[in-house]
Every structure is written in structure tokens, then in C-alpha cells.
Amino acid sequence: MTKNLQEYLKLADSKSVDVLLWVLDNRTNDNRLYSTLDSIAVSCNVTKVPVSKLFQKLYKAEFIYQIRNGQYHLINIDGLL
């Protein structure tokens, strides 16, 4: 993600935006994420509630699916960034 877009989104001062930016910054080159919702919450300095809500929205929009606990695959994001 471009640095300018990231800085722009951080101005929104939203917990969900912070979590989403963390997810995008911490994914692997093959769009996998290795982290539990609890550890994401700790890393983002938020409760587990906004993390869970964001992940539910991402599941529903088919942007992410869970491989197993603590392992996720982000999909349909190639054109977004």
C-alpha cells in the first residue's frame, strides 16, 4: 500500500481502519496472515471486538478466509493496493 494512502486512512481515527492497515501491513507476499484475533487486538491496542467485527465483514465480502485458527488468506485484493 502506498504510504500516502496509509497516512490518509490513519486520519480517520477509526479502530477498524487501524486493524485493517495492520492486516495489510503484516500479510505475507502470498497474502497470508499468521496471527490470532487476540494478538491482532494487542498489536493494534484495541479490544477484540473491533477485530472480530472487521474480520466478519471481510469474510462476508469474501476478502479473507480462515485456513485454521491464526492462519488466514486474503483474496481479491490485488486490484485494491
C-alpha positions as CSV (number, residue, x, y, z in Angstrom):
1,M,0.0,0.0,0.0
2,T,1.3,3.4,-0.8
3,K,2.5,5.4,2.2
4,N,0.2,8.4,1.3
5,L,-2.9,6.3,1.3
6,Q,-1.9,4.7,4.6
7,E,-1.3,8.1,6.2
8,Y,-4.7,9.4,4.8
9,L,-6.6,6.4,6.2
10,K,-4.9,6.8,9.6
11,L,-6.5,10.3,9.8
12,A,-9.9,8.6,10.0
13,D,-9.0,7.7,13.7
14,S,-11.1,4.5,13.4
15,K,-10.2,1.3,15.2
16,S,-11.4,-0.7,12.2
17,V,-9.1,1.2,9.9
18,D,-6.2,0.7,12.2
19,V,-6.9,-3.1,12.3
20,L,-7.3,-3.2,8.5
21,L,-4.0,-1.3,8.0
22,W,-2.3,-3.7,10.4
23,V,-3.6,-6.7,8.5
24,L,-2.5,-5.3,5.2
25,D,1.0,-4.4,6.5
26,N,1.5,-7.8,8.2
27,R,0.4,-10.2,5.4
28,T,3.0,-12.3,3.6
29,N,3.9,-11.9,0.0
30,D,1.4,-14.6,-0.9
31,N,-1.4,-12.7,1.0
32,R,-1.4,-14.9,4.1
33,L,-1.8,-13.7,7.6
34,Y,-0.4,-15.7,10.5
35,S,-1.9,-14.2,13.7
36,T,-4.8,-14.8,16.0
37,L,-7.5,-12.2,16.5
38,D,-6.3,-11.7,20.1
39,S,-2.8,-10.9,19.1
40,I,-4.0,-8.6,16.4
41,A,-6.0,-6.7,19.0
42,V,-3.0,-6.4,21.3
43,S,-0.8,-5.2,18.4
44,C,-3.4,-2.6,17.4
45,N,-4.0,-1.6,21.0
46,V,-7.8,-2.3,20.7
47,T,-10.1,-4.8,22.2
48,K,-11.0,-8.0,20.3
49,V,-14.5,-6.6,19.4
50,P,-13.4,-4.3,16.5
51,V,-11.0,-7.0,15.2
52,S,-13.8,-9.6,15.2
53,K,-16.3,-7.2,13.6
54,L,-13.8,-6.3,10.8
55,F,-13.0,-10.0,10.2
56,Q,-16.7,-10.8,9.9
57,K,-17.1,-8.0,7.3
58,L,-14.1,-9.3,5.4
59,Y,-15.5,-12.9,5.5
60,K,-18.9,-11.7,4.3
61,A,-17.3,-9.7,1.4
62,E,-15.1,-12.7,0.5
63,F,-11.9,-10.7,1.0
64,I,-10.5,-13.2,3.5
65,Y,-11.0,-16.8,4.6
66,Q,-9.7,-18.7,7.6
67,I,-7.4,-21.6,6.9
68,R,-7.3,-22.5,10.6
69,N,-7.0,-20.7,13.8
70,G,-4.4,-18.0,13.4
71,Q,-4.0,-18.5,9.7
72,Y,-5.9,-16.5,7.1
73,H,-5.7,-16.0,3.4
74,L,-6.5,-12.6,1.9
75,I,-8.2,-12.8,-1.5
76,N,-9.5,-10.4,-4.1
77,I,-7.1,-7.6,-3.0
78,D,-4.7,-7.5,-6.0
79,G,-6.5,-4.6,-7.6
80,L,-7.0,-2.7,-4.3
81,L,-3.5,-1.8,-3.5
